[in-house]
Amino acid sequence: MTSHSVRDKYAAPLIGLTAGLTLLTGLCSAIVPLSVRLSGHPRLFSVLVPGEAYHFNKSLTVILGYLLIFLGLNLFKRARRAWWLTVILCTINVIALSAVLGQEHVNLLLIKDRDLGELLPLYAMAPSLITLATLCINRRYFTRRSASSSIFDALRIIAVSGAVMIAYGVLGFFWLDKRDLGVDFHLQSAFTSTIQELTAFGTSGPAHAHTYFGKWFLHSLRTFGTVCVLGIIYAAFMPIRYRLWERPSEKAQAQRILETAGETPLDIFKIANDKSLFFGKSQNGLTEGFVAYGVANDIAVALGEAVCLPEQKRELIGQYCDFCHENGWHVAFLQVNEQHLAAYEANGLNALQVGEDAIVDLEVFCRDTIKKKTFKSTIKKFEKDGYRLVKHAPPHSEALLDEVQRISDAWLRLPGRRERGFSLGQFDRQDLGQDNLYVLRDKDGKGVAFVNQIRSYRRDRRESTIDMMRYGADAPNGTMDFLFVELMKSLKADGYEEFSLGLAALSGVGQDSDDDLKEKALHQIYEHLNRFFSYKGLRNYKNKFEPRWEPRYLIYEGRLPNLIKTGLAIAKITEKTQSNADDASTASMEKMQDAHQDLDGDKDDDEDL
């Protein structure tokens, strides 16, 4: 599982150097043919090489230049396929330039020396040769397999392609001799003519060219423009292609694995669109399991457990680690259960407790807990005021979805509220249309709060949980208490045995004398920063339901600096900031009588960890 790219501190600059040289080679290959002409008379040269072959060679060099620019952008992402293609195209480029070596001279006004003009085309091979050497030396860094492309990747390629296409035309017209087209072009007229030719509105077609070079340039501009437009279309379609063709099949495959190997309430979020999926392979090529992950700061953060049968977990984790190391990423798993720690540690990874999950026994809660003083007054008050929790099973009407969306929109307008992701779902009418919705209604039937039930894949007991917990601005104090009481009563009546209240971040960390230094340090953070994030209050609130606390772990690799980097990566992936957490906690304390009624905002904060 070792990786040169992970450990080599020079990896990033060397990768940047290689990609930069590739871009430079592409620019040279695209521009040099515009500035060179045959040293001798075309008729004399055509005795050995037909003019058509010569101009085809120049056009080929131009197209190779564009492709190298395209590949250079992918080399920044350490793409293995881009490395191979760059090596092949650089080799072809050297051969193409060698074929006319000594037969051309640079035809620029700035170069008056004829001997120098004939020598400069030789130097055009230098970027390709240097790039080839650099590619071979730094080969070990380019190991990343093909992955989904983002809209930002597409926009970058589109911008570069468009700029190179325009630049090629402007420079070409500007460097033409007056004898080529009968016009002495300046920059403005060169730009205008470029746009006219590329948009097929030009008036100076090949028939108006007076020289072979002029005819070749006009043909090459159209050809180059066509190739660039195809590249732009391809780049624009890359993110869509992944979503349309690859993502649905991956999700279906992951769903099938979850049916046999899922085990936590987090599993439902692993097939959300904000995650990439890694599928393990057995020796016979059959899929063994998968890992759902996101990448930030060169840290691949996996959500929850690696999904597979217990006896296959160690092997799947090892394959995933190798995959991440090949891509130059460190490995992390967020919210791992205690019973599987050995499989992660066997792969050289470290475990650090980051909180505890609150699991409510529904039998005990409905029999004993709701009869205690903690809930009795709230239940009595809401029942007296005519509130009731209504379960709505799918399919849902548009009117119901409109109603819960109004509640959600009101919740989002509260200070510190916004949609988050990764370990949580977001409001989506299509997704909610498949869930049971529990809506708390007042005496007039108006919805004031709602939750959506999501599936827990836990197999040892029938467990349920929820995702979104949202209320309107006019929800009375104690709303969430009453909602949860009624929800758990309903779930028990439906045959469920347990209910997960989610993670209490940093809860139970570093309290034992045998805990290591990192856990004790986290405990001090828990103690001293409680006034900002109200971690203790969150645990105290969940304690009202008298849950069983199960430890949850962060799996990471490396030493303390990499642990800090992992924490920053998690924060980036989940889009969590201190101000969001601070605002959410403050608003919750002001709104609810018990100071922590807004479990949605708190759950968003603590699950990010």
C-alpha positions as CSV (number, residue, x, y, z in Angstrom):
1,M,0.0,0.0,0.0
2,T,3.0,2.3,-0.1
3,S,3.0,5.1,-2.7
4,H,5.8,7.3,-3.9
5,S,3.3,9.9,-4.9
6,V,1.9,10.1,-1.3
7,R,5.3,10.4,0.4
8,D,7.3,12.4,-2.1
9,K,7.2,16.1,-1.1
10,Y,8.3,17.1,-4.6
11,A,5.4,15.4,-6.2
12,A,3.2,18.5,-6.7
13,P,5.9,20.7,-8.3
14,L,7.1,17.9,-10.5
15,I,3.6,17.2,-11.7
16,G,3.1,20.9,-12.3
17,L,6.4,21.0,-14.2
18,T,5.4,18.1,-16.4
19,A,2.0,19.4,-17.2
20,G,3.4,22.9,-17.8
21,L,5.9,21.6,-20.3
22,T,3.2,19.7,-22.1
23,L,1.1,22.8,-22.4
24,L,4.2,24.7,-23.7
25,T,4.9,21.9,-26.2
26,G,1.3,22.0,-27.4
27,L,1.5,25.8,-27.9
28,C,4.7,25.5,-29.8
29,S,3.4,22.8,-32.0
30,A,0.3,24.8,-32.8
31,I,2.1,28.0,-33.5
32,V,5.4,27.1,-35.1
33,P,3.8,25.9,-38.4
34,L,2.3,29.4,-38.8
35,S,5.8,31.0,-38.8
36,V,7.8,28.7,-41.0
37,R,8.0,28.3,-44.8
38,L,9.9,26.1,-47.2
39,S,13.5,27.2,-47.7
40,G,13.5,26.3,-51.3
41,H,11.0,26.6,-54.2
42,P,7.9,24.3,-53.7
43,R,8.5,22.7,-57.1
44,L,12.0,21.6,-56.1
45,F,10.8,20.3,-52.8
46,S,7.9,18.5,-54.4
47,V,10.4,16.3,-56.3
48,L,11.1,14.5,-52.9
49,V,7.9,15.2,-51.0
50,P,4.6,16.2,-52.6
51,G,3.2,19.5,-51.5
52,E,0.0,17.9,-50.2
53,A,2.1,15.6,-47.9
54,Y,4.1,18.6,-46.6
55,H,1.0,20.7,-45.8
56,F,-0.7,17.6,-44.3
57,N,2.3,17.3,-42.0
58,K,2.0,20.9,-41.0
59,S,-1.7,20.5,-40.2
60,L,-1.0,17.3,-38.3
61,T,1.6,19.2,-36.2
62,V,-1.0,21.9,-35.4
63,I,-3.7,19.3,-34.4
64,L,-1.1,17.5,-32.2
65,G,-0.4,20.8,-30.5
66,Y,-4.0,21.3,-29.6
67,L,-4.3,17.8,-28.3
68,L,-1.2,18.2,-26.2
69,I,-2.7,21.4,-24.6
70,F,-5.9,19.3,-23.9
71,L,-3.8,16.6,-22.3
72,G,-1.7,19.0,-20.3
73,L,-4.8,20.1,-18.4
74,N,-5.4,16.5,-17.5
75,L,-1.9,15.9,-16.4
76,F,-2.4,18.4,-13.6
77,K,-4.9,15.8,-12.3
78,R,-2.2,13.0,-12.5
79,A,-4.3,11.1,-15.0
80,R,-2.6,7.8,-16.1
81,R,-4.3,7.8,-19.5
82,A,-3.3,11.4,-20.2
83,W,0.3,10.4,-19.5
84,W,0.3,7.6,-22.0
85,L,-1.4,9.7,-24.7
86,T,1.0,12.5,-24.1
87,V,4.0,10.2,-24.6
88,I,2.5,8.9,-27.8
89,L,1.6,12.3,-29.2
90,C,5.0,13.8,-28.3
91,T,6.7,11.0,-30.1
92,I,4.6,11.5,-33.2
93,N,5.2,15.2,-33.0
94,V,9.0,14.7,-33.0
95,I,8.7,12.4,-36.0
96,A,6.5,15.0,-37.8
97,L,9.0,17.8,-37.2
98,S,11.9,15.6,-38.2
99,A,10.4,14.8,-41.5
100,V,10.9,18.4,-42.7
101,L,14.0,19.2,-40.7
102,G,16.3,21.5,-42.7
103,Q,13.7,22.3,-45.3
104,E,12.0,25.3,-43.5
105,H,13.0,28.7,-42.3
106,V,11.2,31.1,-39.9
107,N,9.5,33.9,-41.9
108,L,9.1,36.7,-39.4
109,L,10.0,40.3,-39.7
110,L,11.8,40.2,-36.4
111,I,14.3,37.7,-37.7
112,K,16.5,39.2,-40.4
113,D,19.3,36.7,-40.3
114,R,18.6,33.9,-42.9
115,D,20.8,31.4,-41.2
116,L,19.2,32.0,-37.9
117,G,15.8,31.7,-39.5
118,E,16.7,28.3,-40.9
119,L,18.1,27.1,-37.6
120,L,15.1,28.0,-35.5
121,P,12.8,25.2,-36.8
122,L,15.3,22.7,-35.4
123,Y,14.7,24.1,-31.9
124,A,10.9,23.5,-32.4
125,M,11.7,19.8,-31.5
126,A,13.3,20.8,-28.2
127,P,10.0,21.2,-26.2
128,S,8.7,17.8,-27.3
129,L,12.0,16.1,-26.5
130,I,12.3,17.8,-23.1
131,T,8.6,16.9,-22.3
132,L,9.2,13.3,-23.3
133,A,12.2,13.1,-21.0
134,T,10.3,14.7,-18.1
135,L,7.3,12.4,-18.6
136,C,9.6,9.4,-18.4
137,I,11.4,10.6,-15.3
138,N,8.2,11.5,-13.5
139,R,6.1,8.6,-14.7
140,R,5.5,7.3,-11.1
141,Y,3.4,10.3,-10.3
142,F,0.8,9.8,-13.0
143,T,-1.3,6.9,-11.6
144,R,-4.7,8.4,-11.3
145,R,-7.4,6.4,-13.0
146,S,-10.2,7.9,-15.0
147,A,-12.7,9.7,-12.7
148,S,-15.9,11.8,-13.1
149,S,-15.3,15.3,-14.4
150,S,-16.7,18.4,-12.7
151,I,-18.3,21.4,-14.4
152,F,-15.2,23.4,-13.5
153,D,-13.0,20.9,-15.4
154,A,-15.2,21.4,-18.4
155,L,-15.3,25.2,-18.2
156,R,-11.5,25.3,-18.0
157,I,-11.1,23.1,-21.1
158,I,-13.7,25.2,-22.9
159,A,-12.0,28.4,-22.1
160,V,-8.5,27.2,-23.1
161,S,-9.8,25.7,-26.3
162,G,-11.6,28.8,-27.3
163,A,-8.6,31.0,-26.5
164,V,-6.2,28.8,-28.4
165,M,-8.5,28.6,-31.4
166,I,-8.8,32.4,-31.6
167,A,-5.1,32.9,-31.0
168,Y,-4.2,30.5,-33.8
169,G,-6.2,32.4,-36.3
170,V,-5.1,35.9,-35.2
171,L,-1.4,35.0,-35.3
172,G,-1.8,33.2,-38.6
173,F,-3.4,36.2,-40.4
174,F,-1.0,38.6,-38.7
175,W,2.1,36.7,-39.9
176,L,0.9,36.2,-43.5
177,D,2.8,38.0,-46.2
178,K,0.8,40.4,-48.3
179,R,1.4,38.2,-51.3
180,D,-0.4,35.3,-49.6
181,L,-3.9,36.8,-49.6
182,G,-3.3,40.2,-51.0
183,V,-3.9,41.9,-47.7
184,D,-1.5,43.3,-45.1
185,F,-3.2,42.2,-41.9
186,H,-3.1,44.2,-38.6
187,L,-4.2,42.7,-35.2
188,Q,-7.7,44.1,-35.5
189,S,-8.3,42.9,-39.1
190,A,-6.6,39.6,-38.2
191,F,-9.1,39.1,-35.4
192,T,-12.1,40.0,-37.6
193,S,-10.9,37.6,-40.3
194,T,-10.5,34.8,-37.8
195,I,-14.0,35.2,-36.6
196,Q,-15.3,35.3,-40.2
197,E,-13.4,32.2,-41.2
198,L,-14.4,30.2,-38.1
199,T,-18.0,31.1,-38.4
200,A,-18.0,30.3,-42.2
201,F,-18.9,33.9,-43.0
202,G,-15.5,34.7,-44.5
203,T,-15.1,36.3,-47.9
204,S,-11.4,35.4,-48.3
205,G,-11.7,31.6,-48.9
206,P,-9.0,29.3,-50.3
207,A,-9.9,30.4,-53.8
208,H,-8.7,33.9,-53.0
209,A,-5.3,32.7,-51.7
210,H,-2.4,33.5,-54.0
211,T,0.2,31.1,-52.5
212,Y,0.4,27.5,-51.3
213,F,1.0,28.8,-47.8
214,G,-2.0,31.0,-47.8
215,K,-4.3,28.1,-49.0
216,W,-2.8,25.8,-46.4
217,F,-3.4,28.4,-43.6
218,L,-7.0,28.9,-44.5
219,H,-7.7,25.2,-44.7
220,S,-5.8,24.6,-41.4
221,L,-7.8,27.3,-39.7
222,R,-11.1,25.6,-40.6
223,T,-9.7,22.2,-39.6
224,F,-8.2,23.5,-36.3
225,G,-11.5,25.3,-35.5
226,T,-13.5,22.1,-36.1
227,V,-11.2,20.1,-33.8
228,C,-11.4,22.8,-31.1
229,V,-15.2,22.9,-31.3
230,L,-15.3,19.1,-31.0
231,G,-13.1,19.4,-28.0
232,I,-15.4,22.1,-26.5
233,I,-18.5,19.9,-27.1
234,Y,-16.7,16.9,-25.5
235,A,-15.6,18.9,-22.5
236,A,-19.1,20.3,-22.0
237,F,-20.6,16.8,-22.2
238,M,-18.1,15.1,-19.8
239,P,-19.9,15.9,-16.5
240,I,-23.3,15.1,-18.2
241,R,-21.9,11.8,-19.6
242,Y,-20.9,10.6,-16.1
243,R,-24.3,11.4,-14.6
244,L,-26.3,10.0,-17.5
245,W,-24.3,6.8,-18.4
246,E,-22.1,5.8,-15.5
247,R,-23.8,7.2,-12.3
248,P,-27.1,5.3,-12.6
249,S,-25.4,1.9,-13.2
250,E,-23.0,2.6,-10.3
251,K,-25.9,3.5,-8.0
252,A,-27.9,0.4,-9.0
253,Q,-24.8,-1.7,-8.3
254,A,-24.2,-0.1,-4.9
255,Q,-27.9,-0.5,-4.0
256,R,-27.6,-4.2,-4.7
257,I,-24.6,-4.5,-2.4
258,L,-26.4,-2.5,0.3
259,E,-29.2,-5.0,0.3
260,T,-26.9,-7.8,1.4
261,A,-24.1,-6.0,3.2
262,G,-25.4,-2.6,4.5
263,E,-25.4,-2.1,8.2
264,T,-25.7,1.5,9.3
265,P,-28.1,4.5,9.0
266,L,-25.4,6.3,7.0
267,D,-25.6,3.8,4.2
268,I,-28.5,5.5,2.5
269,F,-26.4,8.6,1.9
270,K,-23.6,6.7,0.2
271,I,-25.4,6.6,-3.1
272,A,-26.1,10.3,-3.1
273,N,-24.8,12.3,-6.1
274,D,-22.2,14.2,-4.0
275,K,-20.0,11.1,-3.7
276,S,-17.8,9.0,-5.9
277,L,-18.0,5.2,-5.6
278,F,-15.0,2.8,-5.5
279,F,-15.9,-0.9,-6.2
280,G,-13.7,-3.7,-5.0
281,K,-12.8,-6.7,-7.1
282,S,-12.3,-10.3,-6.2
283,Q,-9.9,-12.6,-8.1
284,N,-12.7,-13.7,-10.4
285,G,-13.6,-10.1,-11.2
286,L,-16.9,-10.0,-9.3
287,T,-17.8,-7.0,-7.3
288,E,-17.2,-7.6,-3.6
289,G,-18.2,-4.3,-2.1
290,F,-17.9,-0.5,-2.4
291,V,-16.7,2.6,-0.6
292,A,-18.4,6.0,-1.0
293,Y,-16.0,8.9,-0.8
294,G,-15.3,12.6,-1.5
295,V,-12.0,14.2,-2.0
296,A,-10.6,17.5,-0.6
297,N,-7.1,18.6,0.1
298,D,-5.8,15.3,-1.3
299,I,-7.7,13.4,1.4
300,A,-10.2,10.8,0.2
301,V,-12.9,10.9,3.0
302,A,-15.1,7.9,2.9
303,L,-18.5,8.1,4.6
304,G,-19.0,5.4,7.3
305,E,-18.0,1.8,6.7
306,A,-16.6,0.1,3.7
307,V,-19.7,-1.8,2.5
308,C,-19.2,-5.5,2.1
309,L,-19.5,-8.8,4.1
310,P,-17.5,-8.7,7.3
311,E,-15.0,-11.4,6.1
312,Q,-14.2,-9.3,3.0
313,K,-13.8,-5.9,4.8
314,R,-10.1,-6.1,5.3
315,E,-9.4,-6.9,1.6
316,L,-11.8,-4.2,0.3
317,I,-10.2,-1.6,2.6
318,G,-6.8,-2.6,1.3
319,Q,-7.9,-2.3,-2.3
320,Y,-9.4,1.1,-1.6
321,C,-6.2,2.3,0.1
322,D,-4.2,1.2,-3.0
323,F,-6.6,3.0,-5.2
324,C,-6.3,6.2,-3.2
325,H,-2.5,6.0,-3.0
326,E,-2.3,5.5,-6.8
327,N,-4.2,8.8,-7.1
328,G,-1.9,10.6,-4.6
329,W,-4.6,10.8,-1.8
330,H,-4.4,10.0,1.9
331,V,-7.2,7.9,3.3
332,A,-9.9,8.7,5.9
333,F,-13.2,7.1,7.0
334,L,-15.7,9.1,8.9
335,Q,-17.9,7.5,11.5
336,V,-16.7,3.9,11.7
337,N,-18.2,1.4,14.1
338,E,-16.0,-0.1,16.8
339,Q,-16.5,-3.8,15.8
340,H,-14.7,-3.3,12.5
341,L,-11.6,-1.4,13.8
342,A,-9.3,-4.4,13.4
343,A,-9.9,-4.5,9.6
344,Y,-8.8,-0.8,9.3
345,E,-5.8,-1.2,11.6
346,A,-4.7,-4.3,9.7
347,N,-4.3,-2.0,6.7
348,G,-2.0,0.4,8.6
349,L,-4.7,3.0,9.4
350,N,-5.2,4.8,12.7
351,A,-8.5,5.0,14.7
352,L,-9.6,8.0,16.8
353,Q,-12.9,8.2,18.6
354,V,-14.7,11.3,17.6
355,G,-18.1,10.9,19.2
356,E,-20.9,8.6,20.2
357,D,-24.1,7.6,18.4
358,A,-27.3,7.7,20.5
359,I,-29.5,4.6,20.0
360,V,-32.9,4.6,21.7
361,D,-34.6,1.3,22.6
362,L,-38.1,2.0,21.6
363,E,-39.6,-0.6,23.9
364,V,-38.0,1.0,27.0
365,F,-38.7,4.5,25.8
366,C,-42.4,4.0,25.2
367,R,-42.8,2.0,28.3
368,D,-40.8,4.1,30.8
369,T,-39.1,7.2,29.5
370,I,-42.1,9.1,28.2
371,K,-43.8,8.7,31.6
372,K,-41.0,10.7,33.3
373,K,-41.2,14.4,34.1
374,T,-38.9,15.3,31.2
375,F,-41.7,14.6,28.7
376,K,-44.9,14.6,30.6
377,S,-45.6,18.3,30.7
378,T,-44.7,18.8,27.0
379,I,-46.9,15.9,25.9
380,K,-49.8,17.2,28.0
381,K,-49.4,20.7,26.7
382,F,-49.3,19.8,23.0
383,E,-52.2,17.3,23.3
384,K,-54.3,19.9,25.0
385,D,-53.6,22.4,22.2
386,G,-54.7,19.9,19.6
387,Y,-51.4,19.0,18.0
388,R,-51.0,15.6,16.4
389,L,-48.3,13.9,14.3
390,V,-49.6,12.5,11.0
391,K,-47.8,9.9,9.0
392,H,-47.9,10.2,5.3
393,A,-46.8,7.1,3.3
394,P,-45.6,7.5,-0.4
395,P,-46.6,8.3,-3.0
396,H,-47.3,11.9,-1.9
397,S,-49.5,14.5,-3.5
398,E,-48.0,17.7,-4.9
399,A,-50.0,19.6,-2.2
400,L,-48.2,17.7,0.6
401,L,-44.8,18.2,-1.0
402,D,-45.6,21.9,-1.4
403,E,-46.5,22.1,2.3
404,V,-43.3,20.5,3.6
405,Q,-41.3,22.6,1.2
406,R,-42.9,25.8,2.7
407,I,-41.8,24.5,6.2
408,S,-38.3,23.8,4.9
409,D,-38.0,27.2,3.2
410,A,-39.1,28.8,6.5
411,W,-36.4,26.8,8.4
412,L,-33.8,27.8,5.9
413,R,-34.5,31.5,6.4
414,L,-33.6,31.2,10.1
415,P,-30.2,32.4,11.1
416,G,-27.4,29.9,10.4
417,R,-29.6,27.5,8.4
418,R,-28.6,26.2,5.0
419,E,-28.5,22.9,3.1
420,R,-25.5,20.6,3.8
421,G,-24.5,17.4,2.4
422,F,-22.2,14.3,2.5
423,S,-23.5,12.7,5.8
424,L,-26.9,14.3,5.4
425,G,-29.6,14.6,2.8
426,Q,-30.9,17.8,1.2
427,F,-34.5,18.8,0.4
428,D,-35.4,17.1,-2.8
429,R,-39.0,16.6,-3.8
430,Q,-38.2,13.4,-5.8
431,D,-36.3,11.9,-2.9
432,L,-38.9,12.9,-0.3
433,G,-41.5,11.4,-2.5
434,Q,-40.1,7.9,-1.7
435,D,-40.0,8.5,2.1
436,N,-42.5,8.3,4.9
437,L,-43.2,11.9,6.0
438,Y,-44.3,12.7,9.6
439,V,-45.9,16.1,9.7
440,L,-46.8,17.8,13.1
441,R,-50.1,19.6,12.6
442,D,-51.9,22.1,14.8
443,K,-55.6,22.0,15.7
444,D,-56.4,23.6,12.4
445,G,-54.5,20.9,10.5
446,K,-51.7,23.3,9.5
447,G,-48.2,21.7,9.3
448,V,-45.7,23.3,11.7
449,A,-42.8,20.8,11.5
450,F,-41.9,17.6,9.7
451,V,-39.3,14.8,9.5
452,N,-38.7,12.2,6.8
453,Q,-38.0,8.6,7.8
454,I,-35.0,7.0,6.0
455,R,-33.9,3.4,5.9
456,S,-31.3,2.1,8.3
457,Y,-29.5,-1.0,7.0
458,R,-28.7,-2.3,10.5
459,R,-29.4,-6.1,10.5
460,D,-29.1,-7.2,14.1
461,R,-32.2,-5.3,15.1
462,R,-34.9,-3.4,13.3
463,E,-33.7,0.2,13.5
464,S,-35.1,3.4,12.0
465,T,-33.9,6.9,11.8
466,I,-34.7,10.2,10.0
467,D,-32.8,12.8,8.0
468,M,-34.4,16.2,7.8
469,M,-36.0,17.7,10.9
470,R,-37.4,21.1,10.0
471,Y,-40.0,23.5,11.5
472,G,-41.6,26.8,10.7
473,A,-40.8,30.1,12.3
474,D,-44.1,29.9,14.3
475,A,-43.4,26.5,15.9
476,P,-43.9,26.7,19.7
477,N,-41.3,25.8,22.3
478,G,-41.1,22.0,22.8
479,T,-42.1,21.2,19.2
480,M,-39.3,18.8,18.5
481,D,-39.7,17.0,21.9
482,F,-43.4,16.3,21.2
483,L,-42.6,15.3,17.6
484,F,-40.0,12.8,18.6
485,V,-42.2,11.3,21.3
486,E,-45.0,10.7,18.8
487,L,-42.6,9.6,16.2
488,M,-41.1,6.9,18.4
489,K,-44.5,5.7,19.5
490,S,-45.5,5.4,15.8
491,L,-42.3,3.5,14.9
492,K,-42.7,1.1,17.7
493,A,-46.2,0.4,16.6
494,D,-44.8,-0.4,13.1
495,G,-42.5,-3.0,14.6
496,Y,-39.2,-1.1,14.9
497,E,-37.0,-1.9,17.9
498,E,-34.5,1.0,17.9
499,F,-34.2,4.6,16.8
500,S,-30.9,6.4,16.0
501,L,-30.7,10.0,17.2
502,G,-27.3,10.4,15.4
503,L,-23.9,11.3,16.5
504,A,-22.9,13.5,19.4
505,A,-19.5,14.8,18.2
506,L,-16.6,14.6,20.7
507,S,-18.9,13.0,23.3
508,G,-17.1,10.4,25.4
509,V,-13.7,11.2,23.9
510,G,-10.6,11.2,26.1
511,Q,-12.4,10.5,29.4
512,D,-10.7,7.3,30.3
513,S,-7.2,7.2,31.9
514,D,-5.9,4.8,29.2
515,D,-7.0,7.0,26.3
516,D,-4.0,8.3,24.2
517,L,-2.8,11.8,23.9
518,K,-4.8,12.7,20.8
519,E,-8.1,11.6,22.5
520,K,-7.2,13.6,25.6
521,A,-6.5,16.6,23.4
522,L,-9.9,16.3,21.8
523,H,-11.5,16.0,25.2
524,Q,-9.9,19.4,26.2
525,I,-11.3,20.8,23.0
526,Y,-14.7,19.4,24.0
527,E,-14.4,21.1,27.4
528,H,-13.1,24.5,26.4
529,L,-15.0,25.0,23.1
530,N,-18.3,23.9,24.5
531,R,-19.5,27.5,25.0
532,F,-19.2,28.0,21.2
533,F,-20.6,24.8,19.9
534,S,-22.7,23.5,22.8
535,Y,-21.4,19.9,22.4
536,K,-22.3,19.1,26.0
537,G,-25.8,20.5,25.5
538,L,-26.4,18.3,22.5
539,R,-25.4,15.2,24.4
540,N,-27.5,16.3,27.4
541,Y,-30.5,16.8,25.1
542,K,-30.2,13.4,23.6
543,N,-29.7,11.9,27.0
544,K,-33.3,12.8,27.8
545,F,-34.3,9.9,25.5
546,E,-32.1,7.6,27.6
547,P,-30.2,6.1,24.7
548,R,-27.5,3.5,24.5
549,W,-24.2,5.3,23.4
550,E,-22.1,3.6,20.8
551,P,-18.6,5.0,20.0
552,R,-17.9,6.2,16.5
553,Y,-14.3,6.6,15.0
554,L,-12.4,8.6,12.5
555,I,-10.0,6.4,10.5
556,Y,-7.0,8.2,9.1
557,E,-3.4,7.6,8.2
558,G,-0.2,9.3,9.1
559,R,0.8,11.3,12.1
560,L,-0.7,14.3,13.8
561,P,-0.2,16.8,10.9
562,N,-2.1,14.5,8.6
563,L,-4.9,14.2,11.2
564,I,-5.2,18.0,11.2
565,K,-5.3,18.0,7.4
566,T,-7.9,15.3,7.5
567,G,-10.1,17.4,9.8
568,L,-9.8,20.3,7.4
569,A,-10.7,18.1,4.5
570,I,-13.9,16.9,6.3
571,A,-14.8,20.5,7.0
572,K,-14.4,21.4,3.3
573,I,-16.3,18.4,2.0
574,T,-19.3,19.0,4.3
575,E,-19.1,22.8,3.7
576,K,-19.1,23.4,7.4
577,T,-17.6,26.5,9.0
578,Q,-17.3,27.7,12.5
579,S,-19.7,30.6,11.9
580,N,-22.3,28.2,10.6
581,A,-22.0,26.0,13.7
582,D,-22.0,29.0,16.0
583,D,-25.0,30.6,14.4
584,A,-26.9,27.3,14.4
585,S,-26.2,26.7,18.1
586,T,-27.2,30.3,19.1
587,A,-30.4,30.2,17.1
588,S,-31.3,26.9,18.6
589,M,-30.8,28.1,22.1
590,E,-32.9,31.2,21.5
591,K,-35.7,29.3,19.8
592,M,-36.2,26.2,22.0
593,Q,-37.0,26.2,25.7
594,D,-34.7,23.2,26.3
595,A,-31.9,25.0,24.3
596,H,-31.4,22.1,21.9
597,Q,-34.7,21.3,20.4
598,D,-33.4,21.9,16.8
599,L,-31.9,18.6,16.2
600,D,-31.6,19.2,12.5
601,G,-29.2,22.1,12.9
602,D,-27.3,20.2,15.7
603,K,-27.1,17.0,13.7
604,D,-25.7,18.9,10.7
605,D,-23.0,20.2,13.0
606,D,-22.1,17.1,14.8
607,E,-22.2,14.7,11.9
608,D,-19.5,16.7,10.1
609,L,-17.2,16.2,13.0
